[in-house]
Amino acid sequence: MSAPETTDEQALNAVFSALSDPVRRAILTRLGEGELLVSQIAEPFEISLQAVSKHIHVLVKAGLVVQERTGRVSLCRLDAGPIYQAAVWLNRYSKYWQEQFDTMAAWLDELDSKRKQIRTRRKKS
């Protein structure tokens, strides 16, 4: 049995879940340019306004979008803080990947050196 998730882990899971959908990523990209009405967000998508609203709701729950309603008008803006937290979490693995790339580079250098040795031997023969 696994340990219960902390609030931070739940928030991170919500961010990654929200980012897993291409429509939601596109919405975030649009909001990166500035605040928009929900109807403005929906314009380029070939899905219903209701579907866009559901995507926005997921983004709001993940803390990636702040939505302010004034009557029937709903204005949305990006909150990139949770994306930063996800980037910090992902960055923990950069050392691992750098080591993997360094190992692969060393292996390729060794392979290249062996090929050069073989070519040199063939030329001498």
KEKE-3310 file (N, C-alpha, C; in steps of 0.2 Angstrom, whole numbers, plus 5000, padded with zeros to 4 digits):
npx = (5004:5003:5009:4999:4995:5003:4997:5005:5009:4997:4993:5003:5000:4988:4992:5000:4990:4981:4989:4991:4982:4980:4971:4970:4983:4984:4975:4981:4992:4987:4982:4993:4996:4988:4974:4958:4941:4930:4923:4931:4942:4937:4936:4946:4944:4937:4927:4913:4907:4904:4912:4924:4923:4923:4936:4943:4938:4945:4958:4957:4955:4967:4975:4980:4974:4965:4949:4938:4922:4909:4894:4887:4898:4914:4930:4947:4963:4981:4989:5005:5012:5010:5015:5028:5032:5030:5040:5051:5050:5052:5065:5073:5077:5086:5100:5101:5098:5108:5119:5116:5117:5130:5137:5132:5139:5152:5153:5150:5161:5171:5167:5169:5183:5187:5183:5191:5203:5202:5201:5213:5221:5217:5221:5235:5237)
npy = (4994:5011:5027:5040:5054:5070:5087:5095:5085:5081:5093:5095:5083:5087:5098:5091:5082:5092:5098:5087:5087:5092:5103:5110:5114:5123:5132:5138:5143:5153:5161:5165:5176:5186:5192:5185:5183:5170:5166:5172:5164:5152:5154:5150:5136:5120:5115:5115:5129:5125:5114:5120:5127:5117:5112:5124:5124:5113:5118:5129:5122:5116:5126:5134:5143:5158:5163:5175:5181:5192:5195:5188:5188:5181:5182:5176:5172:5168:5159:5156:5150:5137:5130:5133:5126:5113:5113:5114:5102:5093:5096:5090:5079:5082:5080:5066:5064:5071:5064:5052:5056:5060:5048:5042:5050:5048:5034:5035:5042:5033:5023:5029:5032:5018:5015:5023:5018:5005:5009:5015:5004:4996:5004:5003:4990)
npz = (5000:4996:5002:5009:4998:4999:5001:4992:4983:4977:4971:4962:4954:4949:4941:4931:4926:4921:4911:4902:4892:4875:4871:4883:4885:4874:4877:4888:4882:4874:4885:4890:4883:4888:4897:4894:4888:4891:4880:4870:4872:4867:4853:4843:4843:4838:4845:4857:4866:4879:4881:4880:4892:4901:4900:4905:4918:4923:4922:4931:4943:4944:4947:4937:4930:4933:4936:4934:4938:4932:4933:4919:4912:4910:4914:4911:4917:4916:4928:4931:4941:4946:4935:4936:4948:4943:4934:4942:4949:4939:4935:4944:4939:4929:4932:4932:4918:4912:4916:4909:4895:4895:4897:4885:4876:4879:4875:4862:4857:4860:4851:4839:4840:4839:4826:4819:4821:4815:4802:4800:4801:4790:4780:4781:4778)
capx = (5000:5007:5008:4994:4998:5003:4994:5009:5009:4990:4993:5007:4997:4983:4995:5002:4984:4979:4994:4991:4977:4982:4967:4971:4989:4983:4972:4986:4996:4983:4981:5000:4997:4984:4967:4953:4934:4929:4921:4937:4947:4934:4935:4949:4943:4932:4923:4908:4909:4903:4918:4930:4922:4925:4943:4945:4937:4951:4964:4956:4956:4974:4978:4984:4970:4961:4943:4934:4915:4905:4887:4887:4905:4919:4937:4952:4970:4985:4993:5010:5016:5010:5019:5035:5033:5031:5047:5056:5050:5055:5072:5077:5079:5091:5106:5101:5098:5114:5124:5115:5120:5138:5139:5131:5144:5158:5152:5151:5168:5175:5166:5172:5190:5188:5182:5197:5209:5201:5202:5220:5224:5215:5225:5242:5237)
capy = (5000:5017:5032:5045:5060:5076:5092:5097:5080:5082:5099:5093:5078:5091:5101:5087:5080:5097:5099:5082:5088:5098:5109:5114:5117:5128:5138:5141:5147:5159:5166:5168:5183:5191:5190:5184:5181:5163:5166:5173:5158:5147:5156:5146:5129:5117:5112:5119:5133:5121:5110:5124:5129:5111:5113:5129:5122:5109:5122:5132:5117:5114:5132:5136:5149:5162:5165:5180:5182:5198:5194:5183:5188:5177:5184:5171:5174:5163:5159:5151:5148:5129:5127:5133:5121:5107:5113:5113:5095:5089:5098:5086:5073:5084:5077:5059:5064:5074:5058:5047:5059:5060:5041:5040:5053:5044:5028:5037:5044:5027:5019:5033:5030:5012:5015:5027:5013:5000:5012:5016:4997:4994:5008:5001:4984)
capz = (5000:4996:5007:5006:4995:5002:4997:4986:4977:4974:4967:4956:4950:4946:4936:4926:4923:4916:4905:4898:4886:4870:4871:4889:4884:4869:4881:4892:4877:4873:4891:4891:4879:4891:4899:4889:4890:4889:4873:4866:4872:4863:4846:4838:4844:4834:4850:4859:4872:4885:4881:4882:4899:4905:4900:4909:4925:4925:4923:4937:4949:4945:4949:4932:4928:4938:4933:4938:4935:4933:4930:4914:4909:4914:4912:4913:4916:4917:4934:4929:4947:4947:4930:4939:4953:4940:4931:4948:4950:4933:4935:4949:4935:4924:4933:4929:4911:4910:4916:4903:4889:4896:4896:4878:4872:4880:4871:4854:4856:4860:4845:4834:4840:4837:4819:4816:4822:4810:4795:4800:4800:4784:4775:4781:4775)
cpx = (5004:5005:5003:4998:4997:4999:4998:5009:5002:4990:4997:5004:4991:4986:4997:4996:4981:4983:4994:4987:4980:4978:4968:4978:4988:4979:4977:4991:4993:4982:4988:5001:4992:4978:4963:4946:4934:4927:4927:4942:4944:4935:4939:4948:4937:4928:4918:4911:4908:4909:4924:4929:4924:4933:4946:4944:4943:4957:4963:4957:4963:4978:4981:4980:4966:4955:4939:4927:4912:4899:4888:4894:4910:4926:4942:4959:4975:4988:4999:5014:5016:5015:5027:5037:5034:5038:5052:5056:5054:5063:5076:5080:5085:5098:5107:5102:5105:5120:5123:5118:5127:5140:5138:5137:5150:5158:5153:5158:5172:5174:5169:5180:5192:5188:5188:5203:5208:5203:5210:5224:5223:5220:5232:5242:5238)
cpy = (5006:5022:5037:5051:5066:5081:5094:5092:5080:5088:5098:5088:5082:5095:5097:5084:5085:5098:5093:5082:5094:5104:5113:5118:5123:5134:5142:5146:5154:5164:5168:5175:5188:5188:5189:5182:5174:5162:5168:5167:5153:5148:5151:5138:5126:5113:5117:5123:5130:5117:5114:5126:5123:5111:5118:5128:5118:5113:5126:5128:5116:5120:5136:5143:5152:5164:5170:5181:5188:5197:5188:5183:5185:5179:5179:5174:5168:5164:5154:5148:5140:5126:5127:5128:5114:5107:5111:5105:5091:5091:5093:5080:5075:5081:5070:5059:5066:5068:5053:5050:5059:5053:5039:5044:5050:5038:5029:5039:5038:5023:5023:5032:5023:5011:5018:5022:5008:5003:5013:5009:4995:4998:5006:4994:4983)
cpz = (5000:5001:5004:5003:4999:4998:4991:4981:4974:4969:4961:4951:4946:4940:4930:4922:4918:4910:4900:4892:4881:4870:4877:4888:4879:4873:4885:4888:4876:4879:4892:4887:4883:4893:4894:4892:4888:4882:4868:4866:4867:4855:4841:4838:4841:4839:4853:4865:4878:4886:4883:4890:4903:4906:4905:4916:4927:4926:4929:4943:4950:4947:4944:4929:4933:4934:4937:4934:4937:4930:4925:4911:4913:4910:4915:4912:4918:4924:4933:4935:4947:4941:4932:4943:4949:4936:4936:4949:4945:4933:4939:4945:4930:4926:4931:4921:4908:4910:4911:4897:4889:4894:4888:4874:4873:4875:4864:4853:4856:4853:4839:4834:4837:4829:4816:4816:4816:4803:4794:4798:4793:4778:4775:4778:4767)
residu = (MET:SER:ALA:PRO:GLU:THR:THR:ASP:GLU:GLN:ALA:LEU:ASN:ALA:VAL:PHE:SER:ALA:LEU:SER:ASP:PRO:VAL:ARG:ARG:ALA:ILE:LEU:THR:ARG:LEU:GLY:GLU:GLY:GLU:LEU:LEU:VAL:SER:GLN:ILE:ALA:GLU:PRO:PHE:GLU:ILE:SER:LEU:GLN:ALA:VAL:SER:LYS:HIS:ILE:HIS:VAL:LEU:VAL:LYS:ALA:GLY:LEU:VAL:VAL:GLN:GLU:ARG:THR:GLY:ARG:VAL:SER:LEU:CYS:ARG:LEU:ASP:ALA:GLY:PRO:ILE:TYR:GLN:ALA:ALA:VAL:TRP:LEU:ASN:ARG:TYR:SER:LYS:TYR:TRP:GLN:GLU:GLN:PHE:ASP:THR:MET:ALA:ALA:TRP:LEU:ASP:GLU:LEU:ASP:SER:LYS:ARG:LYS:GLN:ILE:ARG:THR:ARG:ARG:LYS:LYS:SER)
# end
